Amino acid sequence: MTGWRRGEGIGLLWSQIEWDDDSYPGEHDEPLPGPAACVWIGEAQTKGGDARAFPIADAAELRDLFLARWRVRDGLHVFHKKGKRIGDFRKTWATACKVAGLEGRLVHDLRRTAARDFRRAGVSEGEIMKLCGWKTRDMFDRYNIIDQADLTRAVARRFSTVQSDNGKVTANKPLESAETR
């Protein structure tokens, strides 16, 4: 969901989540994420040494995950095993991938999935780079996998019908050039 590196996720502390809830603690038993709720990834946690924020107010699945983790919290870490920071989980990952029929997949593959999902949702490349922690366009391109389905959608969008402000439906035609006349 986030495109974070493995260490950015498993090292996440509760102190890095800003719930934006002035009434907690006090008025309710658990935080209610407000409009400015976000997760702060510290500069020491990132490969590039740049701190960054990841807004969660409009990310229902991610918000729900953090709230579910909040309900079973035990210590400082958001993701833990019996209150201790998660360490090496390669064997557990390999077993889960095998059970799911996805042998050979890497945790790092999830960064590619996040880049693709953000792009398909219409998020700009600059915003994706900022959210996921890529500093250069070359690095983004390495993760931004474009497949046949993406190309098919692009052509369909380009040649689809569009409705104008006056309600008239027209084909989304290319501009006429000297080469096509």
KOLFI-25161 format. One record per atom (N, C-alpha, C): x, y, z; chain; residue in one letter; atom name. Coordinates in steps of 0.2 Angstrom, whole numbers. Atoms other than C-alpha are relative to their C-alpha. Example, Ala and Ser with C-alpha at 12.3 -4.5 7.8 and 13.67 -1.06 7.14 Angstrom:
2
       X       Y       Z   chain   resn   name
       4      -6       0       A      a      N
      62     -22      39       A      a     CA
       4       6       0       A      a      C
      -4      -6      -1       A      s      N
      68      -5      36       A      s     CA
      -4       5       3       A      s      C
This chain:
181
       X       Y       Z   chain   resn   name
       4      -6       0       A      m      N
       0       0       0       A      m     CA
       4       6       0       A      m      C
      -4      -6      -1       A      t      N
      14      12       4       A      t     CA
       6       1      -5       A      t      C
      -6      -1       4       A      g      N
      29       8      -7       A      g     CA
       6       0       5       A      g      C
      -6       0      -5       A      w      N
      40       8       9       A      w     CA
       5      -5      -1       A      w      C
      -5       6       0       A      r      N
      56      -2      10       A      r     CA
      -2      -4       7       A      r      C
       2       5      -5       A      r      N
      55     -17      22       A      r     CA
       2       3       7       A      r      C
      -2      -3      -6       A      g      N
      65      -8      36       A      g     CA
      -4       6       2       A      g      C
       4      -5      -2       A      e      N
      54       7      35       A      e     CA
      -7      -2       3       A      e      C
       6       2      -3       A      g      N
      39      -3      39       A      g     CA
       1      -4       7       A      g      C
       0       4      -6       A      i      N
      45     -16      52       A      i     CA
       3       5       6       A      i      C
      -3      -4      -5       A      g      N
      55      -2      61       A      g     CA
      -5       6       3       A      g      C
       5      -5      -1       A      l      N
      39       9      62       A      l     CA
      -2       0       8       A      l      C
       2      -1      -7       A      l      N
      36      16      80       A      l     CA
      -7       4       1       A      l      C
       6      -3      -1       A      w      N
      20      22      87       A      w     CA
       1       8       0       A      w      C
      -2      -7       0       A      s      N
      28      39      90       A      s     CA
       0       3      -7       A      s      C
       0      -3       7       A      q      N
      29      41      71       A      q     CA
      -7       1      -3       A      q      C
       7       0       3       A      i      N
      10      40      68       A      i     CA
      -3       6       4       A      i      C
       3      -6      -2       A      e      N
       2      57      70       A      e     CA
      -8      -1      -2       A      e      C
       7       2       1       A      w      N
     -17      53      72       A      w     CA
      -4       7      -1       A      w      C
       4      -7       1       A      d      N
     -22      72      72       A      d     CA
      -7      -1       3       A      d      C
       6       1      -4       A      d      N
     -35      68      86       A      d     CA
       2       4       6       A      d      C
      -1      -4      -6       A      d      N
     -35      82      99       A      d     CA
      -4      -3       6       A      d      C
       4       3      -5       A      s      N
     -48      72     109       A      s     CA
       3      -7       3       A      s      C
      -2       6      -3       A      y      N
     -37      57     112       A      y     CA
       7       1       3       A      y      C
       4       5      -5       A      p      N
     -32      51     125       A      p     CA
      -5       5       4       A      p      C
       5      -3      -4       A      g      N
     -47      56     135       A      g     CA
      -7      -1      -2       A      g      C
       7       0       1       A      e      N
     -63      57     126       A      e     CA
      -2      -7      -3       A      e      C
       2       6       3       A      h      N
     -62      40     117       A      h     CA
       6      -5       1       A      h      C
      -4       5      -2       A      d      N
     -53      23     120       A      d     CA
       6      -1      -5       A      d      C
      -5       1       5       A      e      N
     -43      23     103       A      e     CA
       0       7      -4       A      e      C
       0      -6       5       A      p      N
     -37      37      91       A      p     CA
      -5       0      -5       A      p      C
       4      -1       6       A      l      N
     -48      43      78       A      l     CA
       4       4      -5       A      l      C
      -4      -4       4       A      p      N
     -38      48      63       A      p     CA
      -3       6      -3       A      p      C
       3      -6       3       A      g      N
     -41      66      58       A      g     CA
       2       2      -7       A      g      C
      -2      -1       7       A      p      N
     -39      75      42       A      p     CA
       7       1      -2       A      p      C
      -7       0       1       A      a      N
     -21      78      44       A      a     CA
       4      -6       3       A      a      C
      -4       6      -3       A      a      N
     -16      61      51       A      a     CA
       5      -3      -5       A      a      C
      -5       3       4       A      c      N
       0      54      44       A      c     CA
       5      -4       4       A      c      C
      -6       4      -3       A      v      N
      15      43      47       A      v     CA
       6       4      -3       A      v      C
      -6      -3       1       A      w      N
      32      51      48       A      w     CA
       6      -5       0       A      w      C
      -6       4       1       A      i      N
      47      41      41       A      i     CA
       6       4       2       A      i      C
      -6      -4      -2       A      g      N
      63      48      50       A      g     CA
       5      -1      -5       A      g      C
      -5       0       5       A      e      N
      78      52      40       A      e     CA
       5      -5       1       A      e      C
      -4       5      -1       A      a      N
      88      39      49       A      a     CA
      -3      -7      -2       A      a      C
       3       6       2       A      q      N
      76      26      43       A      q     CA
       0      -1      -8       A      q      C
       0       0       7       A      t      N
      77      30      25       A      t     CA
       6      -1      -3       A      t      C
      -6       2       3       A      k      N
      90      24      13       A      k     CA
       3       7      -3       A      k      C
      -3      -7       3       A      g      N
      92      42       5       A      g     CA
       1       5       6       A      g      C
      -1      -4      -5       A      g      N
      92      50      22       A      g     CA
      -4       6       0       A      g      C
       5      -5       0       A      d      N
      77      61      19       A      d     CA
      -6      -2       3       A      d      C
       6       2      -4       A      a      N
      63      61      31       A      a     CA
      -6       2      -5       A      a      C
       6      -2       4       A      r      N
      45      61      23       A      r     CA
      -6      -2       4       A      r      C
       7       1      -3       A      a      N
      27      61      28       A      a     CA
      -4      -4      -5       A      a      C
       5       4       4       A      f      N
      14      48      22       A      f     CA
      -7       2       2       A      f      C
       7      -1      -3       A      p      N
      -4      55      24       A      p     CA
      -4      -6       0       A      p      C
       4       6      -1       A      i      N
     -16      42      30       A      i     CA
      -8       2       1       A      i      C
       7      -2      -1       A      a      N
     -32      52      32       A      a     CA
      -5      -3      -5       A      a      C
       4       3       5       A      d      N
     -39      46      16       A      d     CA
       2      -7      -3       A      d      C
      -2       7       2       A      a      N
     -31      29      15       A      a     CA
      -3      -5       5       A      a      C
       4       4      -5       A      a      N
     -45      19      23       A      a     CA
       3      -7       2       A      a      C
      -3       7      -1       A      e      N
     -36       2      21       A      e     CA
       6       1       5       A      e      C
      -6      -1      -4       A      l      N
     -20       9      29       A      l     CA
      -2       2       7       A      l      C
       3      -2      -7       A      r      N
     -29      18      43       A      r     CA
      -3      -6       4       A      r      C
       3       6      -4       A      d      N
     -39       2      47       A      d     CA
       6      -5       2       A      d      C
      -6       5      -2       A      l      N
     -22      -8      47       A      l     CA
       3       3       7       A      l      C
      -4      -3      -5       A      f      N
     -14       5      59       A      f     CA
      -5      -1       7       A      f      C
       5       0      -5       A      l      N
     -30       5      70       A      l     CA
       0      -8       3       A      l      C
       0       7      -3       A      a      N
     -30     -14      71       A      a     CA
       6      -2       3       A      a      C
      -6       1      -4       A      r      N
     -12     -14      76       A      r     CA
       0       3       6       A      r      C
       1      -4      -6       A      w      N
     -16      -1      89       A      w     CA
      -4      -4       5       A      w      C
       4       4      -5       A      r      N
     -29     -13      97       A      r     CA
       4      -6       3       A      r      C
      -4       5      -3       A      v      N
     -15     -26      99       A      v     CA
       7       2       2       A      v      C
      -7      -3      -1       A      r      N
      -1     -15     103       A      r     CA
       3      -3       6       A      r      C
      -3       3      -6       A      d      N
      12     -21     115       A      d     CA
       8       3      -1       A      d      C
      -6      -4       1       A      g      N
      27      -9     116       A      g     CA
       0       5      -5       A      g      C
      -1      -6       4       A      l      N
      34       4     105       A      l     CA
      -1      -1      -8       A      l      C
       1       2       7       A      h      N
      33      -5      88       A      h     CA
      -7      -1      -3       A      h      C
       7       1       4       A      v      N
      18      -4      76       A      v     CA
      -1      -8      -2       A      v      C
       0       7       2       A      f      N
      23     -21      69       A      f     CA
       5      -4       5       A      f      C
      -4       3      -5       A      h      N
      30     -33      82       A      h     CA
      -2      -7       1       A      h      C
       1       7      -2       A      k      N
      31     -51      88       A      k     CA
       1       0       8       A      k      C
       0       0      -7       A      k      N
      26     -52     106       A      k     CA
       4       6       3       A      k      C
      -3      -6      -2       A      g      N
      31     -34     109       A      g     CA
       7       2      -2       A      g      C
      -7      -1       2       A      k      N
      48     -36     101       A      k     CA
       0       2      -7       A      k      C
       0      -2       7       A      r      N
      53     -28      84       A      r     CA
       1      -6      -4       A      r      C
      -1       6       4       A      i      N
      52     -40      70       A      i     CA
       7       1      -3       A      i      C
      -6       0       2       A      g      N
      68     -45      64       A      g     CA
       0      -3      -7       A      g      C
       0       3       7       A      d      N
      72     -57      49       A      d     CA
      -6      -4      -1       A      d      C
       6       4       1       A      f      N
      57     -64      42       A      f     CA
       0      -3      -7       A      f      C
       0       3       6       A      r      N
      63     -72      26       A      r     CA
      -3      -7      -1       A      r      C
       3       6       0       A      k      N
      58     -89      30       A      k     CA
      -8       0       0       A      k      C
       7      -1      -1       A      t      N
      41     -84      35       A      t     CA
      -3       3      -7       A      t      C
       2      -2       6       A      w      N
      39     -74      19       A      w     CA
       0      -5      -5       A      w      C
       0       5       5       A      a      N
      45     -88       8       A      a     CA
      -5      -5       1       A      a      C
       5       5      -2       A      t      N
      33    -100      17       A      t     CA
      -7       3      -3       A      t      C
       7      -3       2       A      a      N
      18     -88      14       A      a     CA
       0       1      -8       A      a      C
       0      -1       7       A      c      N
      23     -85      -4       A      c     CA
      -1      -7      -3       A      c      C
       1       7       2       A      k      N
      24    -104      -7       A      k     CA
      -8      -2       1       A      k      C
       7       1      -1       A      v      N
       7    -106       1       A      v     CA
      -5       3      -5       A      v      C
       4      -4       4       A      a      N
       0     -93     -10       A      a     CA
       1      -1      -8       A      a      C
      -2       1       7       A      g      N
       8    -100     -26       A      g     CA
       4       5      -3       A      g      C
      -4      -5       3       A      l      N
      19     -86     -28       A      l     CA
       8       0       2       A      l      C
      -7       2      -2       A      e      N
      36     -94     -25       A      e     CA
       5       5      -4       A      e      C
      -5      -4       3       A      g      N
      51     -83     -28       A      g     CA
      -1       8       0       A      g      C
       1      -7      -1       A      r      N
      43     -66     -24       A      r     CA
       4       3       5       A      r      C
      -4      -3      -5       A      l      N
      53     -54     -14       A      l     CA
      -5       6       3       A      l      C
       4      -5      -4       A      v      N
      46     -42      -1       A      v     CA
       1       7      -4       A      v      C
      -1      -6       3       A      h      N
      54     -28     -11       A      h     CA
      -4       1      -7       A      h      C
       5       0       6       A      d      N
      42     -33     -26       A      d     CA
      -6       5       2       A      d      C
       6      -4      -2       A      l      N
      29     -24     -16       A      l     CA
       1       8      -1       A      l      C
      -1      -7       2       A      r      N
      37      -7     -20       A      r     CA
      -2       1      -7       A      r      C
       3      -1       7       A      r      N
      34     -10     -38       A      r     CA
      -7       0      -1       A      r      C
       8       1       0       A      t      N
      16     -15     -35       A      t     CA
      -3       7       3       A      t      C
       2      -6      -2       A      a      N
      14       1     -25       A      a     CA
       1       6      -5       A      a      C
      -1      -5       6       A      a      N
      22      12     -39       A      a     CA
      -6      -1      -5       A      a      C
       5       1       6       A      r      N
      10       4     -52       A      r     CA
      -7       2       3       A      r      C
       6      -1      -2       A      d      N
      -5       5     -41       A      d     CA
      -1       8       1       A      d      C
       1      -8       0       A      f      N
      -2      24     -37       A      f     CA
      -1       3      -7       A      f      C
       0      -3       7       A      r      N
       1      27     -56       A      r     CA
      -7      -1      -3       A      r      C
       7       2       3       A      r      N
     -15      18     -61       A      r     CA
      -5       4       3       A      r      C
       5      -4      -4       A      a      N
     -24      28     -48       A      a     CA
       0       8      -2       A      a      C
       0      -7       2       A      g      N
     -19      44     -57       A      g     CA
       5       4       4       A      g      C
      -4      -4      -4       A      v      N
      -6      50     -44       A      v     CA
       6       2      -5       A      v      C
      -6      -2       4       A      s      N
       8      60     -52       A      s     CA
       6      -3       1       A      s      C
      -6       3      -1       A      e      N
      25      53     -54       A      e     CA
       4       3       5       A      e      C
      -4      -4      -5       A      g      N
      33      67     -43       A      g     CA
      -3      -2       7       A      g      C
       3       1      -7       A      e      N
      20      63     -29       A      e     CA
       2      -7       2       A      e      C
      -2       7      -1       A      i      N
      24      44     -31       A      i     CA
       7       0       3       A      i      C
      -7       0      -2       A      m      N
      42      47     -29       A      m     CA
       1       3       7       A      m      C
      -1      -3      -7       A      k      N
      40      58     -14       A      k     CA
      -3      -5       5       A      k      C
       3       4      -5       A      l      N
      28      46      -5       A      l     CA
       4      -7       1       A      l      C
      -4       7       0       A      c      N
      39      30      -9       A      c     CA
       8       1       2       A      c      C
      -7      -1      -2       A      g      N
      56      38      -6       A      g     CA
       5       0      -6       A      g      C
      -5       0       6       A      w      N
      64      39     -24       A      w     CA
       2       7      -2       A      w      C
      -3      -7       1       A      k      N
      75      54     -27       A      k     CA
       0       1      -8       A      k      C
      -1      -1       7       A      t      N
      78      51     -46       A      t     CA
      -5      -3      -4       A      t      C
       5       3       5       A      r      N
      67      48     -61       A      r     CA
       3      -7      -2       A      r      C
      -3       6       2       A      d      N
      79      34     -66       A      d     CA
      -3      -6       5       A      d      C
       2       5      -5       A      m      N
      75      25     -49       A      m     CA
      -8      -1      -1       A      m      C
       7       1       0       A      f      N
      56      28     -51       A      f     CA
      -1      -4      -6       A      f      C
       1       4       6       A      d      N
      57      21     -69       A      d     CA
       2      -8       1       A      d      C
      -2       7      -2       A      r      N
      66       5     -62       A      r     CA
      -6      -4       3       A      r      C
       5       3      -4       A      y      N
      51       2     -51       A      y     CA
      -7       0      -3       A      y      C
       6      -1       4       A      n      N
      37       8     -62       A      n     CA
      -1      -4      -6       A      n      C
       1       5       6       A      i      N
      33      -7     -72       A      i     CA
      -6       1      -4       A      i      C
       5       0       5       A      i      N
      22      -5     -87       A      i     CA
      -2      -6      -3       A      i      C
       2       6       3       A      d      N
      13     -20     -93       A      d     CA
      -5       1      -6       A      d      C
       4       0       6       A      q      N
       2     -25    -108       A      q     CA
      -7       3       2       A      q      C
       7      -3      -2       A      a      N
     -14     -20     -98       A      a     CA
       0       7       1       A      a      C
      -1      -7      -1       A      d      N
      -7      -3     -94       A      d     CA
       0       3      -7       A      d      C
       0      -3       7       A      l      N
      -4       0    -113       A      l     CA
      -7      -1      -3       A      l      C
       6       1       2       A      t      N
     -21      -7    -117       A      t     CA
      -5       6       3       A      t      C
       4      -5      -3       A      r      N
     -29       5    -105       A      r     CA
       1       7      -3       A      r      C
      -2      -7       3       A      a      N
     -19      20    -112       A      a     CA
      -3       1      -7       A      a      C
       3       0       6       A      v      N
     -25      16    -129       A      v     CA
      -8       1       0       A      v      C
       7       0      -1       A      a      N
     -43      14    -123       A      a     CA
      -2       7       2       A      a      C
       1      -7      -2       A      r      N
     -42      31    -114       A      r     CA
       1       5      -6       A      r      C
      -1      -5       5       A      r      N
     -35      40    -129       A      r     CA
      -5       0      -6       A      r      C
       5       1       6       A      f      N
     -48      33    -142       A      f     CA
      -7      -1       3       A      f      C
       7       1      -3       A      s      N
     -63      33    -130       A      s     CA
      -4       6      -2       A      s      C
       4      -6       1       A      t      N
     -78      44    -132       A      t     CA
       0       4       6       A      t      C
       0      -5      -6       A      v      N
     -80      60    -122       A      v     CA
      -6       4      -1       A      v      C
       6      -4       0       A      q      N
     -95      70    -117       A      q     CA
       2       7       1       A      q      C
      -2      -7       0       A      s      N
     -93      89    -120       A      s     CA
      -5       3       5       A      s      C
       4      -4      -5       A      d      N
    -100     102    -108       A      d     CA
      -7       1      -3       A      d      C
       7      -1       3       A      n      N
    -115     104    -120       A      n     CA
      -4      -7      -1       A      n      C
       3       7       0       A      g      N
    -119      85    -118       A      g     CA
       1      -4      -6       A      g      C
      -1       4       7       A      k      N
    -114      80    -136       A      k     CA
       6      -5       1       A      k      C
      -5       5      -1       A      v      N
    -104      64    -136       A      v     CA
       4       0      -7       A      v      C
      -5       0       6       A      t      N
     -89      64    -148       A      t     CA
       6      -5       1       A      t      C
      -6       4       0       A      a      N
     -74      53    -152       A      a     CA
       5       4       2       A      a      C
      -6      -3      -3       A      n      N
     -58      58    -143       A      n     CA
       5       0      -6       A      n      C
      -5       1       6       A      k      N
     -49      61    -160       A      k     CA
       6       4       1       A      k      C
      -7      -3       0       A      p      N
     -31      65    -162       A      p     CA
       0       7      -4       A      p      C
      -1      -6       4       A      l      N
     -26      82    -169       A      l     CA
       2      -1      -7       A      l      C
      -2       1       6       A      e      N
     -24      83    -187       A      e     CA
       7       3      -1       A      e      C
      -6      -2       1       A      s      N
      -6      84    -192       A      s     CA
       2      -1      -8       A      s      C
      -2       0       7       A      a      N
       3      86    -209       A      a     CA
       1      -7      -2       A      a      C
      -1       7       2       A      e      N
       7      67    -208       A      e     CA
      -6      -4      -1       A      e      C
       6       3       0       A      t      N
     -11      62    -206       A      t     CA
      -5       2      -5       A      t      C
       5      -3       5       A      r      N
     -19      73    -219       A      r     CA
       0      -4      -6       A      r      C
